[in-house]
């Protein structure tokens, strides 16, 4: 069964909507990093989960900035500031990407479709950079915490990335998928125009 231009464009549109939704949900939720602290005297371990903008509850976070920042901690703060710019910027750009995708698919213009595809691939790079930088930031924060509280205490603290990070990764994959589908649709338009040119011969 031959897949038509409309099906490919519809798939790209659905992929774009899902990528925007997943990234928006990821940025807005507070399960990027999960900490289970078993150092407390309570029978149940203390659970702390945080988002891009801070810790989600009123408990004192294990990973945090002291009042006076060292050179390493200033570097971490700069990393966090970059993350706070990259991911929301990618989200905003996805909105414009959706508008461009609709216009280029309605016009059936190969150059516009290729340009929109490149635009989505650029958005995916921003998302990838933001998520990768967050992972690097979290690992650096974990190393700083180990130095601060010691390896013996750290053995009773379990950390992991939450489902918000997973949504951001899914958004990245879908952004790439959208770009590739738009490239396929541009190729289909080119082939269609070529067939129309040679058919009278």
N, C-alpha and C positions, 0 to 999 in steps of 0.2 A: 504494500500500500504506500503510495507516494504522499509524503507530507507536503502540504501546501504552504504558501507564504503566510496566509492568515494564521495557521496553526503555530508556526514558528514565532510570529510576532506576539500571538496570544500567550505562548509559553514564556517569552521574554517579559511581557507585562506582568504576568503572575509572579515570576521570579523577582522582578523589581519590587513589587508590592510587598512580598514576603521579606525581602532583604531589608526594606525600610522598616517594616513592623518589628522584625527581630532586633535590629539595631536600636530602634527607639525604646523597645522594652528592656534591652540590655542596659542602655544608658540610664534609664529611669529606675531600675531595680537595684537592690543593695545586696546582691549575692555574688559579688565578684570574688571575694576572698572570705573563707570560713576558717575560724580558729576555734579549736576545742582545748580549753585550758583545764587540765586535771590537777593543777597545783593547789586549788582551793580546798578548804576543809569540808566543803559540802559533799554530800553523798553523790550528788549529780555534778558532772563536769560543767564548767561555765562555757557557754557557746556565744561567740561573737561573730557577726557577719558584717561585712562592709561593702560599700559601693564606691563609685568613682569620687564621690564627694565627701566621704567620711564614714564613720562607724554608725551602724544602724540602730544601736541601742545606747542606753545611758551608762553602760559599764565602761570602765577604763580600758581602752584598747591596749593590747600587748605591743602592737607595732605602732609607734607614734613618735612625734617629734618632741624632743626636750625643749625647754624654754630657750636655750642658747644653742644655735645650730652649728655643727662642725662643717668642715669643707665637704665631707661626704654627704652629710644630711642636706646641705644646700644643693648639692648635685641631684639628690633624690627629689627635692622640692621642684627643681627645674624640670625633671622628668615628669613629675605629676602634672605640672602646669602644661607641658606639651601634650600629655594625654587628654587633659581637659579641653584642649583646642582641637586636636586631630579628630576625635570621634564625633563630637557635635558638628564639626565642619563637614565631615563625611555624610552625616545624616541630612544636613541642609542641602548639600550638593545632590543627594539622591532625589530630592523633591524636584529640582530643576531637570535632572536626568529623566525623570518620568515625563515631564512636559516635552522635552526634546524627543523622547522615544515615540510619543503619540504623534507629534508633528511629522517626524521623518517617516513613520510607517504609513501615515495617511497620504503623504506625498509620494511614497514609493521611490524615494530618491536614494540612490546608492551611496553618494557622498555623505548625505546627512545621516544615513544609517551607520556608516562606518565611523563618522565623527561621534555619534551618540554611543556606539560600542566602545570607542576609545575613552570616552568620558566616564562610562561605568567602570572600565578597567582602572582608570585613575582613582575613582572613588574606592575601589577595592584595595588599592595600594595604601590609601589613607587609613582605611579601616584596619588593614593588616599591620601597618606601622603603629597605630594606636594600641592594638591588642598586644603586639609583640613588646612594645615599650612598657605596657602595664605589667606583663610577665617579668620583664627584666627589673622593673621597679620593685615588684613584690619580692623577688629573689634577693635583691639588694637590701630591702627592709628586713628580711628574715636574717640575713647575715649580720646586720647591725644589732638585731635583737639578741642573737646568739652571743655576741660580744658583750652585750649589756647585762644579760641575766645568767650567762654561763651555760655550758653544754648539759650539765646535770639537770638544771631546771628546765632547759629547753626540751629534754627528753620526755617531759610530761605535757608538752604542748604540741598538738597535732594541727597542721595547717593544710589547706587544700583550696583549689580554685572552685568557685561555685558555678551554678548553671547560667549566671549572667555572662560569664566568659564564653560558655558554650554557645549562647545565642549570638554573641558577637562573631564567633568563628563561623556560624551558620550564615550570618549576614554576609560575611566576606565571600564565602563559597557561592552564595546566590548572586552576589554582585558580579563575580567572574562569569557565572553561568549566563546572566543577562547579557553581558558584553559579548560572549561567544555566540549566543543565539542571534543577537543583532548583526554580528558579522556574517552568520549563515544567511540571514534574511537579505543582507546586502549582496551576497553572492547570488542568491536566487533572483534578485532583481536584475543583476548584471546578465545572468544566463537568459532570463526572459527577454530582455531587450535585444540580446544577440540573436535569439531565435526569431524575434519579430523582424530583425533586419535581414536575415538570410532566407526567411520563408518564401518571399516572392520569387527568389531566384530558382 
